[in-house]
C-alpha cells in the first residue's frame, strides 16, 4: 500500500510541474518503487533462509511438515 501512496503522491505533485519536471519526478519515483520491490524480495528470501536454517538446527525438517489443504471445495 505504501507504494501506491508513493505513486499517487508523485502524480499529484506532477500536476503542478511542467511536463519535463513531472516526467523526471515520475521516473525517479518509479525507480524508487522498483528499488524497494527488489529489496523486499531479497529480504523475504533472506528471512526464509534464516528461518529454515534455525528450524533445521532445532531438528525440524520443514519439508516433512504436514501442509494445509487450501482447496476448500
PDB file of N, CA, C and O in Angstrom:
ATOM      1  N   UNK A   1       0.817  -1.184   0.000  1.00  0.00           N
ATOM      2  CA  UNK A   1       0.000   0.000   0.000  1.00  0.00           C
ATOM      3  C   UNK A   1       0.866   1.256   0.000  1.00  0.00           C
ATOM      4  O   UNK A   1       0.476   2.286  -0.549  1.00  0.00           O
ATOM      5  N   UNK A   2       2.016   1.167   0.605  1.00  0.00           N
ATOM      6  CA  UNK A   2       2.926   2.307   0.645  1.00  0.00           C
ATOM      7  C   UNK A   2       3.373   2.705  -0.761  1.00  0.00           C
ATOM      8  O   UNK A   2       3.547   3.888  -1.051  1.00  0.00           O
ATOM      9  N   UNK A   3       3.557   1.713  -1.630  1.00  0.00           N
ATOM     10  CA  UNK A   3       3.970   2.000  -3.000  1.00  0.00           C
ATOM     11  C   UNK A   3       2.875   2.757  -3.752  1.00  0.00           C
ATOM     12  O   UNK A   3       3.165   3.653  -4.546  1.00  0.00           O
ATOM     13  N   UNK A   4       1.640   2.400  -3.502  1.00  0.00           N
ATOM     14  CA  UNK A   4       0.523   3.111  -4.131  1.00  0.00           C
ATOM     15  C   UNK A   4       0.515   4.557  -3.652  1.00  0.00           C
ATOM     16  O   UNK A   4       0.334   5.480  -4.446  1.00  0.00           O
ATOM     17  N   UNK A   5       0.709   4.748  -2.367  1.00  0.00           N
ATOM     18  CA  UNK A   5       0.750   6.097  -1.807  1.00  0.00           C
ATOM     19  C   UNK A   5       1.876   6.911  -2.446  1.00  0.00           C
ATOM     20  O   UNK A   5       1.675   8.068  -2.814  1.00  0.00           O
ATOM     21  N   UNK A   6       3.048   6.313  -2.575  1.00  0.00           N
ATOM     22  CA  UNK A   6       4.195   6.994  -3.175  1.00  0.00           C
ATOM     23  C   UNK A   6       3.892   7.388  -4.623  1.00  0.00           C
ATOM     24  O   UNK A   6       4.186   8.508  -5.041  1.00  0.00           O
ATOM     25  N   UNK A   7       3.308   6.469  -5.378  1.00  0.00           N
ATOM     26  CA  UNK A   7       2.997   6.737  -6.779  1.00  0.00           C
ATOM     27  C   UNK A   7       1.940   7.834  -6.921  1.00  0.00           C
ATOM     28  O   UNK A   7       2.086   8.738  -7.744  1.00  0.00           O
ATOM     29  N   UNK A   8       0.892   7.753  -6.127  1.00  0.00           N
ATOM     30  CA  UNK A   8      -0.175   8.759  -6.197  1.00  0.00           C
ATOM     31  C   UNK A   8       0.356  10.127  -5.789  1.00  0.00           C
ATOM     32  O   UNK A   8       0.018  11.136  -6.406  1.00  0.00           O
ATOM     33  N   UNK A   9       1.182  10.163  -4.758  1.00  0.00           N
ATOM     34  CA  UNK A   9       1.752  11.432  -4.319  1.00  0.00           C
ATOM     35  C   UNK A   9       2.585  12.068  -5.432  1.00  0.00           C
ATOM     36  O   UNK A   9       2.548  13.284  -5.622  1.00  0.00           O
ATOM     37  N   UNK A  10       3.332  11.247  -6.163  1.00  0.00           N
ATOM     38  CA  UNK A  10       4.142  11.767  -7.265  1.00  0.00           C
ATOM     39  C   UNK A  10       3.256  12.289  -8.392  1.00  0.00           C
ATOM     40  O   UNK A  10       3.542  13.338  -8.969  1.00  0.00           O
ATOM     41  N   UNK A  11       2.193  11.573  -8.706  1.00  0.00           N
ATOM     42  CA  UNK A  11       1.280  12.017  -9.764  1.00  0.00           C
ATOM     43  C   UNK A  11       0.638  13.343  -9.388  1.00  0.00           C
ATOM     44  O   UNK A  11       0.577  14.258 -10.210  1.00  0.00           O
ATOM     45  N   UNK A  12       0.162  13.454  -8.165  1.00  0.00           N
ATOM     46  CA  UNK A  12      -0.477  14.700  -7.723  1.00  0.00           C
ATOM     47  C   UNK A  12       0.529  15.849  -7.762  1.00  0.00           C
ATOM     48  O   UNK A  12       0.191  16.960  -8.170  1.00  0.00           O
ATOM     49  N   UNK A  13       1.754  15.582  -7.341  1.00  0.00           N
ATOM     50  CA  UNK A  13       2.780  16.625  -7.365  1.00  0.00           C
ATOM     51  C   UNK A  13       3.094  17.038  -8.808  1.00  0.00           C
ATOM     52  O   UNK A  13       3.389  18.205  -9.064  1.00  0.00           O
ATOM     53  N   UNK A  14       3.033  16.099  -9.743  1.00  0.00           N
ATOM     54  CA  UNK A  14       3.309  16.393 -11.156  1.00  0.00           C
ATOM     55  C   UNK A  14       2.313  17.393 -11.736  1.00  0.00           C
ATOM     56  O   UNK A  14       2.642  18.132 -12.664  1.00  0.00           O
ATOM     57  N   UNK A  15       1.114  17.418 -11.199  1.00  0.00           N
ATOM     58  CA  UNK A  15       0.095  18.314 -11.727  1.00  0.00           C
ATOM     59  C   UNK A  15       0.540  19.775 -11.652  1.00  0.00           C
ATOM     60  O   UNK A  15       0.104  20.600 -12.455  1.00  0.00           O
ATOM     61  N   UNK A  16       1.397  20.091 -10.699  1.00  0.00           N
ATOM     62  CA  UNK A  16       1.817  21.481 -10.542  1.00  0.00           C
ATOM     63  C   UNK A  16       3.171  21.766 -11.195  1.00  0.00           C
ATOM     64  O   UNK A  16       3.694  22.875 -11.080  1.00  0.00           O
ATOM     65  N   UNK A  17       3.738  20.770 -11.878  1.00  0.00           N
ATOM     66  CA  UNK A  17       5.050  20.933 -12.513  1.00  0.00           C
ATOM     67  C   UNK A  17       4.898  21.011 -14.028  1.00  0.00           C
ATOM     68  O   UNK A  17       3.873  20.624 -14.589  1.00  0.00           O
ATOM     69  N   UNK A  18       5.945  21.524 -14.675  1.00  0.00           N
ATOM     70  CA  UNK A  18       5.937  21.487 -16.138  1.00  0.00           C
ATOM     71  C   UNK A  18       6.159  20.043 -16.587  1.00  0.00           C
ATOM     72  O   UNK A  18       6.529  19.188 -15.783  1.00  0.00           O
ATOM     73  N   UNK A  19       5.935  19.783 -17.848  1.00  0.00           N
ATOM     74  CA  UNK A  19       5.945  18.419 -18.374  1.00  0.00           C
ATOM     75  C   UNK A  19       7.275  17.694 -18.113  1.00  0.00           C
ATOM     76  O   UNK A  19       7.279  16.555 -17.648  1.00  0.00           O
ATOM     77  N   UNK A  20       8.390  18.352 -18.411  1.00  0.00           N
ATOM     78  CA  UNK A  20       9.701  17.716 -18.259  1.00  0.00           C
ATOM     79  C   UNK A  20      10.008  17.391 -16.794  1.00  0.00           C
ATOM     80  O   UNK A  20      10.479  16.298 -16.480  1.00  0.00           O
ATOM     81  N   UNK A  21       9.741  18.342 -15.907  1.00  0.00           N
ATOM     82  CA  UNK A  21       9.986  18.116 -14.474  1.00  0.00           C
ATOM     83  C   UNK A  21       9.087  17.008 -13.941  1.00  0.00           C
ATOM     84  O   UNK A  21       9.511  16.189 -13.126  1.00  0.00           O
ATOM     85  N   UNK A  22       7.851  16.990 -14.407  1.00  0.00           N
ATOM     86  CA  UNK A  22       6.918  15.945 -13.991  1.00  0.00           C
ATOM     87  C   UNK A  22       7.377  14.565 -14.429  1.00  0.00           C
ATOM     88  O   UNK A  22       7.281  13.598 -13.674  1.00  0.00           O
ATOM     89  N   UNK A  23       7.877  14.484 -15.661  1.00  0.00           N
ATOM     90  CA  UNK A  23       8.364  13.196 -16.153  1.00  0.00           C
ATOM     91  C   UNK A  23       9.580  12.733 -15.364  1.00  0.00           C
ATOM     92  O   UNK A  23       9.714  11.546 -15.068  1.00  0.00           O
ATOM     93  N   UNK A  24      10.468  13.666 -15.022  1.00  0.00           N
ATOM     94  CA  UNK A  24      11.640  13.296 -14.204  1.00  0.00           C
ATOM     95  C   UNK A  24      11.204  12.790 -12.829  1.00  0.00           C
ATOM     96  O   UNK A  24      11.731  11.801 -12.322  1.00  0.00           O
ATOM     97  N   UNK A  25      10.233  13.486 -12.237  1.00  0.00           N
ATOM     98  CA  UNK A  25       9.743  13.070 -10.925  1.00  0.00           C
ATOM     99  C   UNK A  25       9.124  11.674 -10.996  1.00  0.00           C
ATOM    100  O   UNK A  25       9.371  10.838 -10.126  1.00  0.00           O
ATOM    101  N   UNK A  26       8.327  11.424 -12.023  1.00  0.00           N
ATOM    102  CA  UNK A  26       7.693  10.108 -12.161  1.00  0.00           C
ATOM    103  C   UNK A  26       8.739   9.021 -12.404  1.00  0.00           C
ATOM    104  O   UNK A  26       8.616   7.912 -11.884  1.00  0.00           O
ATOM    105  N   UNK A  27       9.764   9.337 -13.191  1.00  0.00           N
ATOM    106  CA  UNK A  27      10.826   8.350 -13.437  1.00  0.00           C
ATOM    107  C   UNK A  27      11.586   8.036 -12.146  1.00  0.00           C
ATOM    108  O   UNK A  27      11.871   6.874 -11.858  1.00  0.00           O
ATOM    109  N   UNK A  28      11.911   9.072 -11.374  1.00  0.00           N
ATOM    110  CA  UNK A  28      12.596   8.858 -10.082  1.00  0.00           C
ATOM    111  C   UNK A  28      11.725   8.036  -9.138  1.00  0.00           C
ATOM    112  O   UNK A  28      12.215   7.152  -8.437  1.00  0.00           O
ATOM    113  N   UNK A  29      10.442   8.336  -9.130  1.00  0.00           N
ATOM    114  CA  UNK A  29       9.523   7.610  -8.257  1.00  0.00           C
ATOM    115  C   UNK A  29       9.421   6.150  -8.678  1.00  0.00           C
ATOM    116  O   UNK A  29       9.413   5.257  -7.830  1.00  0.00           O
ATOM    117  N   UNK A  30       9.344   5.902  -9.987  1.00  0.00           N
ATOM    118  CA  UNK A  30       9.296   4.524 -10.483  1.00  0.00           C
ATOM    119  C   UNK A  30      10.570   3.773 -10.109  1.00  0.00           C
ATOM    120  O   UNK A  30      10.513   2.605  -9.724  1.00  0.00           O
ATOM    121  N   UNK A  31      11.721   4.439 -10.222  1.00  0.00           N
ATOM    122  CA  UNK A  31      12.990   3.807  -9.829  1.00  0.00           C
ATOM    123  C   UNK A  31      12.999   3.485  -8.337  1.00  0.00           C
ATOM    124  O   UNK A  31      13.461   2.421  -7.925  1.00  0.00           O
ATOM    125  N   UNK A  32      12.487   4.413  -7.536  1.00  0.00           N
ATOM    126  CA  UNK A  32      12.440   4.220  -6.085  1.00  0.00           C
ATOM    127  C   UNK A  32      11.536   3.038  -5.731  1.00  0.00           C
ATOM    128  O   UNK A  32      11.897   2.218  -4.886  1.00  0.00           O
ATOM    129  N   UNK A  33      10.383   2.943  -6.359  1.00  0.00           N
ATOM    130  CA  UNK A  33       9.462   1.835  -6.086  1.00  0.00           C
ATOM    131  C   UNK A  33      10.088   0.517  -6.518  1.00  0.00           C
ATOM    132  O   UNK A  33       9.991  -0.475  -5.795  1.00  0.00           O
ATOM    133  N   UNK A  34      10.731   0.489  -7.688  1.00  0.00           N
ATOM    134  CA  UNK A  34      11.381  -0.731  -8.169  1.00  0.00           C
ATOM    135  C   UNK A  34      12.486  -1.161  -7.207  1.00  0.00           C
ATOM    136  O   UNK A  34      12.642  -2.350  -6.932  1.00  0.00           O
ATOM    137  N   UNK A  35      13.255  -0.194  -6.695  1.00  0.00           N
ATOM    138  CA  UNK A  35      14.316  -0.498  -5.732  1.00  0.00           C
ATOM    139  C   UNK A  35      13.730  -1.156  -4.486  1.00  0.00           C
ATOM    140  O   UNK A  35      14.242  -2.173  -4.017  1.00  0.00           O
ATOM    141  N   UNK A  36      12.673  -0.586  -3.959  1.00  0.00           N
ATOM    142  CA  UNK A  36      12.066  -1.134  -2.742  1.00  0.00           C
ATOM    143  C   UNK A  36      11.460  -2.513  -2.999  1.00  0.00           C
ATOM    144  O   UNK A  36      11.480  -3.372  -2.118  1.00  0.00           O
ATOM    145  N   UNK A  37      10.926  -2.727  -4.188  1.00  0.00           N
ATOM    146  CA  UNK A  37      10.408  -4.057  -4.506  1.00  0.00           C
ATOM    147  C   UNK A  37      11.530  -5.085  -4.555  1.00  0.00           C
ATOM    148  O   UNK A  37      11.393  -6.188  -4.027  1.00  0.00           O
ATOM    149  N   UNK A  38      12.647  -4.718  -5.196  1.00  0.00           N
ATOM    150  CA  UNK A  38      13.796  -5.638  -5.252  1.00  0.00           C
ATOM    151  C   UNK A  38      14.316  -5.948  -3.856  1.00  0.00           C
ATOM    152  O   UNK A  38      14.581  -7.107  -3.533  1.00  0.00           O
ATOM    153  N   UNK A  39      14.463  -4.917  -3.025  1.00  0.00           N
ATOM    154  CA  UNK A  39      14.962  -5.120  -1.668  1.00  0.00           C
ATOM    155  C   UNK A  39      13.992  -5.978  -0.847  1.00  0.00           C
ATOM    156  O   UNK A  39      14.414  -6.790  -0.024  1.00  0.00           O
ATOM    157  N   UNK A  40      12.700  -5.788  -1.080  1.00  0.00           N
ATOM    158  CA  UNK A  40      11.705  -6.594  -0.377  1.00  0.00           C
ATOM    159  C   UNK A  40      11.822  -8.066  -0.718  1.00  0.00           C
ATOM    160  O   UNK A  40      11.713  -8.923   0.159  1.00  0.00           O
ATOM    161  N   UNK A  41      12.046  -8.366  -2.002  1.00  0.00           N
ATOM    162  CA  UNK A  41      12.224  -9.750  -2.434  1.00  0.00           C
ATOM    163  C   UNK A  41      13.469 -10.344  -1.776  1.00  0.00           C
ATOM    164  O   UNK A  41      13.434 -11.462  -1.262  1.00  0.00           O
ATOM    165  N   UNK A  42      14.567  -9.589  -1.796  1.00  0.00           N
ATOM    166  CA  UNK A  42      15.805 -10.078  -1.180  1.00  0.00           C
ATOM    167  C   UNK A  42      15.632 -10.304   0.322  1.00  0.00           C
ATOM    168  O   UNK A  42      16.122 -11.294   0.865  1.00  0.00           O
ATOM    169  N   UNK A  43      14.946  -9.399   0.978  1.00  0.00           N
ATOM    170  CA  UNK A  43      14.720  -9.543   2.423  1.00  0.00           C
ATOM    171  C   UNK A  43      13.856 -10.773   2.718  1.00  0.00           C
ATOM    172  O   UNK A  43      14.137 -11.527   3.650  1.00  0.00           O
ATOM    173  N   UNK A  44      12.804 -10.967   1.919  1.00  0.00           N
ATOM    174  CA  UNK A  44      11.928 -12.120   2.121  1.00  0.00           C
ATOM    175  C   UNK A  44      12.710 -13.419   1.941  1.00  0.00           C
ATOM    176  O   UNK A  44      12.558 -14.349   2.733  1.00  0.00           O
ATOM    177  N   UNK A  45      13.548 -13.487   0.898  1.00  0.00           N
ATOM    178  CA  UNK A  45      14.357 -14.690   0.672  1.00  0.00           C
ATOM    179  C   UNK A  45      15.323 -14.919   1.826  1.00  0.00           C
ATOM    180  O   UNK A  45      15.503 -16.053   2.271  1.00  0.00           O
ATOM    181  N   UNK A  46      15.942 -13.855   2.309  1.00  0.00           N
ATOM    182  CA  UNK A  46      16.887 -13.971   3.412  1.00  0.00           C
ATOM    183  C   UNK A  46      16.190 -14.440   4.687  1.00  0.00           C
ATOM    184  O   UNK A  46      16.696 -15.314   5.390  1.00  0.00           O
ATOM    185  N   UNK A  47      15.043 -13.865   4.979  1.00  0.00           N
ATOM    186  CA  UNK A  47      14.300 -14.262   6.181  1.00  0.00           C
ATOM    187  C   UNK A  47      13.863 -15.724   6.097  1.00  0.00           C
ATOM    188  O   UNK A  47      13.884 -16.445   7.094  1.00  0.00           O
ATOM    189  N   UNK A  48      13.468 -16.151   4.899  1.00  0.00           N
ATOM    190  CA  UNK A  48      13.057 -17.544   4.718  1.00  0.00           C
ATOM    191  C   UNK A  48      14.246 -18.477   4.960  1.00  0.00           C
ATOM    192  O   UNK A  48      14.120 -19.475   5.669  1.00  0.00           O
ATOM    193  N   UNK A  49      15.401 -18.149   4.370  1.00  0.00           N
ATOM    194  CA  UNK A  49      16.597 -18.974   4.588  1.00  0.00           C
ATOM    195  C   UNK A  49      16.975 -19.018   6.058  1.00  0.00           C
ATOM    196  O   UNK A  49      17.304 -20.083   6.581  1.00  0.00           O
ATOM    197  N   UNK A  50      16.932 -17.878   6.729  1.00  0.00           N
ATOM    198  CA  UNK A  50      17.291 -17.803   8.141  1.00  0.00           C
ATOM    199  C   UNK A  50      16.352 -18.658   8.984  1.00  0.00           C
ATOM    200  O   UNK A  50      16.793 -19.394   9.867  1.00  0.00           O
ATOM    201  N   UNK A  51      15.051 -18.554   8.705  1.00  0.00           N
ATOM    202  CA  UNK A  51      14.060 -19.309   9.477  1.00  0.00           C
ATOM    203  C   UNK A  51      14.220 -20.807   9.255  1.00  0.00           C
ATOM    204  O   UNK A  51      14.173 -21.583  10.210  1.00  0.00           O
ATOM    205  N   UNK A  52      14.410 -21.221   8.006  1.00  0.00           N
ATOM    206  CA  UNK A  52      14.587 -22.646   7.711  1.00  0.00           C
ATOM    207  C   UNK A  52      15.851 -23.162   8.382  1.00  0.00           C
ATOM    208  O   UNK A  52      15.854 -24.258   8.942  1.00  0.00           O
ATOM    209  N   UNK A  53      16.912 -22.387   8.330  1.00  0.00           N
ATOM    210  CA  UNK A  53      18.168 -22.784   8.974  1.00  0.00           C
ATOM    211  C   UNK A  53      17.984 -22.925  10.481  1.00  0.00           C
ATOM    212  O   UNK A  53      18.470 -23.879  11.088  1.00  0.00           O
ATOM    213  N   UNK A  54      17.282 -21.972  11.076  1.00  0.00           N
ATOM    214  CA  UNK A  54      17.036 -22.012  12.520  1.00  0.00           C
ATOM    215  C   UNK A  54      16.214 -23.254  12.895  1.00  0.00           C
ATOM    216  O   UNK A  54      16.502 -23.915  13.893  1.00  0.00           O
ATOM    217  N   UNK A  55      15.204 -23.560  12.099  1.00  0.00           N
ATOM    218  CA  UNK A  55      14.373 -24.739  12.364  1.00  0.00           C
ATOM    219  C   UNK A  55      15.180 -26.022  12.195  1.00  0.00           C
ATOM    220  O   UNK A  55      15.028 -26.958  12.979  1.00  0.00           O
ATOM    221  N   UNK A  56      16.032 -26.069  11.182  1.00  0.00           N
ATOM    222  CA  UNK A  56      16.856 -27.262  10.969  1.00  0.00           C
ATOM    223  C   UNK A  56      17.811 -27.485  12.135  1.00  0.00           C
ATOM    224  O   UNK A  56      18.049 -28.628  12.524  1.00  0.00           O
ATOM    225  N   UNK A  57      18.363 -26.409  12.700  1.00  0.00           N
ATOM    226  CA  UNK A  57      19.243 -26.552  13.867  1.00  0.00           C
ATOM    227  C   UNK A  57      18.487 -27.118  15.065  1.00  0.00           C
ATOM    228  O   UNK A  57      19.077 -27.747  15.943  1.00  0.00           O
ATOM    229  N   UNK A  58      17.181 -26.888  15.091  1.00  0.00           N
ATOM    230  CA  UNK A  58      16.349 -27.418  16.176  1.00  0.00           C
ATOM    231  C   UNK A  58      15.843 -28.819  15.855  1.00  0.00           C
ATOM    232  O   UNK A  58      15.085 -29.401  16.632  1.00  0.00           O
ATOM    233  N   UNK A  59      16.261 -29.362  14.709  1.00  0.00           N
ATOM    234  CA  UNK A  59      15.870 -30.716  14.329  1.00  0.00           C
ATOM    235  C   UNK A  59      14.537 -30.795  13.609  1.00  0.00           C
ATOM    236  O   UNK A  59      13.950 -31.873  13.516  1.00  0.00           O
ATOM    237  N   UNK A  60      14.054 -29.686  13.103  1.00  0.00           N
ATOM    238  CA  UNK A  60      12.771 -29.663  12.402  1.00  0.00           C
ATOM    239  C   UNK A  60      13.033 -29.601  10.909  1.00  0.00           C
ATOM    240  O   UNK A  60      13.676 -28.671  10.421  1.00  0.00           O
ATOM    241  N   UNK A  61      12.532 -30.594  10.183  1.00  0.00           N
ATOM    242  CA  UNK A  61      12.668 -30.631   8.732  1.00  0.00           C
ATOM    243  C   UNK A  61      11.384 -30.062   8.131  1.00  0.00           C
ATOM    244  O   UNK A  61      10.338 -30.710   8.170  1.00  0.00           O
ATOM    245  N   UNK A  62      11.460 -28.876   7.587  1.00  0.00           N
ATOM    246  CA  UNK A  62      10.255 -28.203   7.093  1.00  0.00           C
ATOM    247  C   UNK A  62       9.637 -28.931   5.913  1.00  0.00           C
ATOM    248  O   UNK A  62       8.439 -28.791   5.666  1.00  0.00           O
ATOM    249  N   UNK A  63      10.427 -29.709   5.176  1.00  0.00           N
ATOM    250  CA  UNK A  63       9.876 -30.458   4.041  1.00  0.00           C
ATOM    251  C   UNK A  63       8.982 -31.610   4.506  1.00  0.00           C
ATOM    252  O   UNK A  63       8.157 -32.108   3.740  1.00  0.00           O
ATOM    253  N   UNK A  64       9.145 -32.027   5.748  1.00  0.00           N
ATOM    254  CA  UNK A  64       8.362 -33.153   6.263  1.00  0.00           C
ATOM    255  C   UNK A  64       7.129 -32.702   7.056  1.00  0.00           C
ATOM    256  O   UNK A  64       6.331 -33.539   7.478  1.00  0.00           O
ATOM    257  N   UNK A  65       6.968 -31.407   7.261  1.00  0.00           N
ATOM    258  CA  UNK A  65       5.804 -30.899   7.996  1.00  0.00           C
ATOM    259  C   UNK A  65       4.537 -31.071   7.170  1.00  0.00           C
ATOM    260  O   UNK A  65       4.570 -30.904   5.951  1.00  0.00           O
ATOM    261  N   UNK A  66       3.422 -31.401   7.816  1.00  0.00           N
ATOM    262  CA  UNK A  66       2.178 -31.526   7.064  1.00  0.00           C
ATOM    263  C   UNK A  66       1.739 -30.165   6.511  1.00  0.00           C
ATOM    264  O   UNK A  66       1.967 -29.126   7.131  1.00  0.00           O
ATOM    265  N   UNK A  67       1.130 -30.192   5.379  1.00  0.00           N
ATOM    266  CA  UNK A  67       0.655 -28.980   4.725  1.00  0.00           C
ATOM    267  C   UNK A  67      -0.856 -28.857   4.905  1.00  0.00           C
ATOM    268  O   UNK A  67      -1.564 -29.860   5.001  1.00  0.00           O
ATOM    269  N   UNK A  68      -1.329 -27.644   4.949  1.00  0.00           N
ATOM    270  CA  UNK A  68      -2.760 -27.401   4.993  1.00  0.00           C
ATOM    271  C   UNK A  68      -3.342 -27.616   3.606  1.00  0.00           C
ATOM    272  O   UNK A  68      -2.705 -27.292   2.604  1.00  0.00           O
ATOM    273  N   UNK A  69      -4.531 -28.154   3.548  1.00  0.00           N
ATOM    274  CA  UNK A  69      -5.214 -28.310   2.280  1.00  0.00           C
ATOM    275  C   UNK A  69      -6.004 -27.028   2.037  1.00  0.00           C
ATOM    276  O   UNK A  69      -7.022 -26.786   2.685  1.00  0.00           O
ATOM    277  N   UNK A  70      -5.533 -26.217   1.110  1.00  0.00           N
ATOM    278  CA  UNK A  70      -6.180 -24.938   0.852  1.00  0.00           C
ATOM    279  C   UNK A  70      -7.380 -25.065  -0.080  1.00  0.00           C
ATOM    280  O   UNK A  70      -8.120 -24.102  -0.283  1.00  0.00           O
ATOM    281  N   UNK A  71      -7.571 -26.253  -0.646  1.00  0.00           N
ATOM    282  CA  UNK A  71      -8.699 -26.475  -1.528  1.00  0.00           C
ATOM    283  C   UNK A  71      -9.936 -26.753  -0.677  1.00  0.00           C
ATOM    284  O   UNK A  71     -10.103 -27.857  -0.160  1.00  0.00           O
ATOM    285  N   UNK A  72     -10.790 -25.763  -0.535  1.00  0.00           N
ATOM    286  CA  UNK A  72     -11.954 -25.883   0.354  1.00  0.00           C
ATOM    287  C   UNK A  72     -13.216 -26.272  -0.402  1.00  0.00           C
ATOM    288  O   UNK A  72     -14.307 -26.235   0.166  1.00  0.00           O
ATOM    289  N   UNK A  73     -13.087 -26.645  -1.672  1.00  0.00           N
ATOM    290  CA  UNK A  73     -14.292 -27.008  -2.433  1.00  0.00           C
ATOM    291  C   UNK A  73     -14.646 -28.438  -2.232  1.00  0.00           C
ATOM    292  O   UNK A  73     -15.631 -28.915  -2.796  1.00  0.00           O
TER     293      UNK A  73
END
